[in-house]
Amino acid sequence: MKTTAVQLAVALERIERGGVLALATVEISIAGVPITLQGLKLRRGLDGVMSVELPMFDHPSDGRITCIGLHDDLARGVVDEVIAAWERSARA
């Protein structure tokens, strides 16, 4: 299997309401092709654990479904980068 370098850039909009700390826009560059994900929600649970939710839509028969599917490795990288961007902004 061939591997390809992936670059991520994160922009956060602090909103801190309704349990959501921020909305994130993530640009993923794969082999020089940019893909932009908008509307990711950064939350902190009651246990203090941070989580990131992909944008969702209401399917007429299947309930709430994510708008885009990401491979586990890429999804973990996106979550880690969004949380790291939040932590950097908190220190600034």
HELIX and SHEET records of a PDB file:
HELIX    1   1 ASP A   72  ARG A   91  1                                  20    
SHEET    1   A 4 VAL A   6  ARG A  17  0                                        
SHEET    2   A 4 VAL A  20  ILE A  30 -1                                        
SHEET    3   A 4 VAL A  33  ARG A  44 -1                                        
SHEET    4   A 4 MET A  50  GLU A  53 -1                                        
SHEET    1   B 2 MET A  56  HIS A  59  0                                        
SHEET    2   B 2 GLY A  63  THR A  66 -1                                        
END                                                                             
